[in-house]
Amino acid sequence: MHTITSHLPAAIASLNPRSCLVKRQGRLLFEHYREPSFETVPAIINSCTKSVLSALVCVALGRGLLPDPRVTPVSAFFPQLKTDADIRKRDMTLLHLLTMTAGFRWDEFGGLNSFPRMTRESNWIAHVLEQPLSEPPGTRMTYNSGVSQLLSGILSEATGMTVARFAEQTLFGTLGIETYEWETDPQGIHTGGFGLRLRPADLLKLGELMLNRGMHGRTRLFPGEWADLAVRPFAPASPPYEGEYGWHWWCGACVPTRKVSAGKDDGNRAQPSDYFYARGFGGQFVYVVPEAELVAVVTQDSRKRKQPDPFAELIVPILAGC
């Protein structure tokens, strides 16, 4: 434990996060809170909400409440797309929503200010569905919190209850998540792309669930097939975003640094480690590195739009010591 996490206090001092938790092979290696209350009070996780929604979609798929997203058109839930002037919208599938490849013309925070505009509308889902397409569905990934709201509405319709209630009955209850807050849109549909508040330890539980491919202890919450697809790279992110995107999870690879004696090469060179992660504005992260059986949570409260990724400073040195 000391060898793996000895660098963390110095890294924590430079980052000054709200919280940092690291768990490997089921053992909590490191736990830090800037203030004692940060351990117990749910805090905003911003776009990490999208990854919670992804897990709930997997649960619904496993229970047969949602049809296969790879072949199910969005129009099955929003029939108005069948009569939209742009016939390409009829080809849009649930998979396109999950991977943000729906084709909508959308600029989350840029010139179109699509996300802020949506939150000022009286009906968010109608607003998103009315947006024009910039390309056919499946062409490329465009970061879009609007499609997350569509997914939230679909999940609510498919399960016959609010997304939060479904989460309580199927996910939160099993994981022991008892305290949370979740915003809704004007129609009472819980926000799919942001607006959820959780404790850092509960975010860690989400990461462990995905690490274990839908298993929590001896309880299977959803089939491993869906867990694998959810965190598999599907499409490269469009600028200014980097990396690849799965089902509302980000995917990446890194090469941990290993120390080699001067003039010697013992053959133990560092190899890339695939990982996936949830990411939220302000510096919220849930990292999962399957090969190392490692899950880490970092939460911050910066107001800067572009956030440094603490993976290199906090997680890579741990991987190097594994």
C-alpha positions in Angstrom: 0.0 0.0 0.0 2.7 2.4 0.9 4.7 1.8 -2.3 1.7 2.3 -4.5 0.2 5.4 -2.9 3.3 7.1 -1.4 3.2 9.8 -4.2 -0.5 10.6 -3.6 -0.2 13.1 -0.7 2.1 15.4 -2.8 -0.1 15.1 -5.8 -3.2 15.8 -3.7 -1.5 18.9 -2.3 -1.0 20.3 -5.8 -4.5 19.5 -7.1 -6.4 20.3 -3.9 -9.4 18.2 -4.8 -12.6 17.9 -2.8 -12.0 14.2 -2.6 -9.9 11.4 -3.9 -10.5 7.7 -3.3 -8.5 4.8 -4.8 -9.5 1.1 -4.5 -7.6 -1.8 -6.0 -8.6 -5.5 -6.0 -11.4 -4.6 -3.6 -9.2 -2.9 -1.1 -9.4 0.8 -0.3 -5.9 2.1 -0.7 -6.4 5.8 -0.3 -9.1 8.2 0.9 -8.9 11.9 1.1 -11.5 14.7 1.8 -10.6 18.4 1.8 -13.3 19.0 4.4 -14.9 16.3 6.7 -18.4 17.2 5.3 -17.3 16.3 1.8 -17.4 12.6 2.8 -21.1 12.6 3.7 -22.8 15.4 1.8 -23.8 14.6 -1.8 -22.1 16.9 -4.3 -22.9 17.8 -7.9 -21.2 15.4 -10.3 -22.3 17.2 -13.5 -21.8 15.0 -16.6 -20.8 12.0 -14.6 -24.6 11.8 -14.4 -24.4 10.5 -18.0 -22.5 7.4 -16.9 -25.0 6.7 -14.1 -27.7 6.9 -16.8 -25.7 4.4 -18.9 -25.6 1.9 -16.1 -29.4 2.3 -15.7 -29.9 1.6 -19.4 -27.8 -1.6 -18.9 -30.1 -2.6 -16.0 -33.2 -1.9 -18.1 -31.8 -3.9 -21.0 -30.9 -6.8 -18.7 -34.5 -6.9 -17.4 -36.0 -6.8 -20.9 -37.5 -3.3 -20.3 -35.6 -1.8 -23.2 -35.2 -3.4 -26.6 -31.7 -3.9 -28.2 -30.4 -0.3 -28.7 -28.4 -1.4 -31.8 -31.6 -2.0 -33.8 -34.3 0.0 -32.1 -35.2 3.4 -33.7 -35.7 6.4 -31.5 -39.0 6.9 -33.3 -40.3 3.9 -31.4 -40.4 6.3 -28.4 -40.8 9.6 -30.2 -43.2 9.0 -33.2 -43.0 12.6 -34.3 -39.6 11.7 -35.9 -41.5 9.5 -38.4 -43.1 12.6 -39.9 -40.1 15.0 -39.5 -39.2 16.8 -42.7 -35.7 15.3 -42.5 -36.2 11.6 -43.2 -32.7 10.8 -41.9 -34.1 11.1 -38.4 -36.0 7.9 -39.0 -32.7 6.0 -39.0 -31.7 7.3 -35.6 -31.3 4.4 -33.1 -31.0 4.2 -29.3 -27.3 3.3 -30.0 -26.8 6.6 -31.7 -28.1 8.4 -28.6 -25.9 6.3 -26.2 -22.8 7.1 -28.3 -23.7 10.7 -29.2 -23.6 9.9 -32.9 -27.3 10.9 -33.5 -26.2 13.6 -36.0 -27.9 16.6 -34.4 -26.4 20.0 -35.1 -25.2 20.8 -31.6 -22.5 22.8 -30.0 -22.6 22.1 -26.3 -21.1 25.4 -25.1 -19.9 27.0 -28.4 -21.5 29.4 -30.9 -24.8 27.7 -30.9 -24.9 27.4 -27.1 -27.1 24.4 -27.5 -27.0 23.2 -23.9 -27.9 26.5 -22.3 -30.6 27.1 -24.8 -32.2 23.7 -24.0 -32.3 24.5 -20.3 -34.2 27.7 -21.1 -36.9 25.9 -23.1 -40.3 24.9 -21.6 -40.0 21.4 -23.1 -36.4 20.1 -23.4 -37.1 16.9 -25.2 -39.2 18.6 -27.8 -36.5 21.2 -28.3 -33.8 18.5 -28.9 -36.0 16.5 -31.3 -36.7 19.6 -33.3 -33.0 20.4 -33.9 -31.7 19.9 -37.5 -29.2 17.2 -38.4 -25.8 18.2 -39.5 -25.1 14.7 -40.8 -26.7 11.3 -41.0 -26.9 9.4 -37.7 -23.8 7.3 -37.1 -21.5 9.6 -38.9 -19.5 11.1 -36.0 -19.6 11.7 -32.2 -20.8 15.2 -31.2 -21.0 15.9 -27.5 -24.6 16.5 -26.7 -26.4 16.6 -23.3 -29.6 16.9 -25.3 -29.5 13.2 -26.4 -28.9 12.3 -22.7 -32.2 13.9 -21.9 -33.9 11.9 -24.7 -32.5 8.8 -23.1 -33.8 9.8 -19.7 -37.2 10.2 -21.2 -37.0 6.9 -23.0 -35.9 5.1 -19.8 -38.8 6.6 -17.9 -41.3 5.6 -20.5 -39.9 2.1 -20.8 -39.8 1.4 -17.1 -43.1 3.1 -16.2 -41.6 5.2 -13.5 -39.3 8.1 -13.0 -35.6 7.5 -13.6 -34.8 8.3 -10.0 -37.4 5.8 -8.8 -36.0 3.1 -11.2 -32.5 3.9 -9.9 -33.7 3.4 -6.3 -35.3 0.1 -7.0 -32.6 -1.5 -9.2 -29.3 0.3 -8.8 -29.0 2.6 -5.8 -30.8 0.2 -3.5 -28.5 -2.7 -4.3 -25.3 -0.6 -4.2 -26.3 0.9 -0.9 -26.7 4.5 -2.2 -29.2 6.0 0.2 -28.6 9.8 -0.2 -28.8 11.6 -3.5 -30.4 14.6 -5.2 -31.5 14.7 -8.8 -32.8 17.6 -10.8 -35.7 17.4 -13.3 -36.7 19.2 -16.5 -40.0 21.2 -16.7 -41.9 17.9 -17.5 -40.5 16.2 -14.4 -38.1 14.0 -16.3 -34.8 13.6 -14.4 -31.8 15.2 -16.1 -29.9 12.7 -18.1 -26.8 14.7 -18.7 -26.2 16.5 -15.5 -27.9 17.4 -12.2 -27.3 14.4 -10.0 -25.6 14.7 -6.6 -23.8 11.8 -5.0 -21.2 11.1 -2.3 -17.7 10.3 -3.6 -18.0 6.8 -2.0 -21.1 6.1 -4.0 -19.3 7.1 -7.2 -16.7 4.6 -6.3 -19.5 1.9 -6.1 -20.5 2.8 -9.6 -17.0 2.3 -10.9 -16.7 -1.0 -9.1 -19.9 -2.2 -10.7 -18.6 -1.4 -14.1 -15.2 -3.0 -13.3 -17.1 -6.2 -12.3 -19.2 -6.1 -15.5 -22.5 -5.6 -13.8 -21.9 -7.7 -10.7 -22.2 -6.4 -7.1 -21.0 -9.0 -4.7 -23.0 -12.1 -5.7 -25.8 -10.0 -7.3 -25.9 -9.5 -11.0 -27.5 -6.1 -11.9 -27.1 -6.6 -15.7 -25.4 -9.0 -18.1 -21.7 -8.6 -18.8 -22.5 -8.3 -22.5 -24.1 -4.9 -21.9 -21.4 -3.8 -19.5 -18.7 -4.6 -22.1 -20.5 -2.7 -24.8 -21.1 0.3 -22.6 -17.4 0.9 -22.0 -16.0 -0.1 -25.3 -14.7 2.7 -27.6 -17.3 3.3 -30.3 -16.4 6.6 -31.9 -13.6 9.2 -31.7 -14.6 12.4 -29.9 -15.1 15.5 -32.0 -12.9 18.6 -31.2 -12.5 20.2 -28.7 -13.0 16.8 -26.9 -10.3 14.2 -27.0 -10.3 10.4 -26.7 -13.0 8.0 -27.7 -16.6 7.5 -26.5 -18.7 4.5 -25.6 -22.2 4.4 -24.1 -21.9 7.7 -22.2 -18.5 6.6 -20.9 -15.1 8.0 -22.1 -12.4 5.5 -23.1 -8.6 5.9 -23.1 -5.2 4.2 -22.9 -2.1 5.2 -21.1 1.5 4.0 -20.7 2.5 3.9 -17.1 6.1 4.9 -16.4 8.3 2.2 -15.0 11.7 2.9 -13.6 14.6 1.0 -15.2 18.1 0.9 -13.9 20.6 3.0 -15.8 22.0 1.2 -18.8 19.8 -1.8 -18.2 16.6 -3.0 -19.9 15.1 -5.8 -17.9 12.4 -6.4 -20.5 9.7 -5.1 -18.2 8.7 -2.2 -20.3 5.5 -0.4 -19.7 2.5 -1.5 -21.7 -0.6 0.6 -22.5 -3.4 0.2 -20.0 -6.9 0.5 -21.3 -9.3 2.4 -19.0 -12.6 4.0 -19.1 -14.0 6.9 -17.1 -16.9 9.2 -16.3 -16.1 12.9 -16.5 -18.0 15.9 -15.3 -17.5 19.6 -15.5 -15.5 21.1 -12.7 -13.2 18.2 -12.3 -15.4 15.1 -11.5 -13.9 11.8 -12.5 -14.5 8.1 -12.0 -11.6 6.1 -13.4 -11.7 2.3 -14.0 -8.6 0.4 -15.1 -9.7 -3.3 -15.5 -6.3 -4.8 -16.0 -5.1 -3.3 -12.7 -8.5 -4.0 -11.0 -8.4 -0.4 -10.0 -11.1 2.2 -9.5 -10.5 5.8 -8.5 -12.7 8.8 -7.8 -11.6 12.4 -8.0 -14.0 15.3 -7.3 -13.1 19.0 -7.6 -15.0 22.3 -7.6 -13.2 24.4 -10.2 -15.3 26.8 -12.3 -12.9 26.7 -15.2 -14.4 25.2 -18.4 -11.2 23.4 -19.4 -10.1 21.1 -16.6 -6.7 19.3 -16.2 -7.2 15.5 -16.2 -5.7 14.2 -12.9 -5.2 10.7 -14.4 -1.6 11.3 -15.2 -0.7 12.8 -11.8 -2.7 10.4 -9.6 -3.4 7.1 -11.4 -0.5 6.5 -13.7 2.1 6.4 -10.9 -0.1 3.9 -9.1 -0.2 1.7 -12.3 3.5 2.0 -12.5 3.8 0.5 -9.0 1.4 -2.3 -9.6 
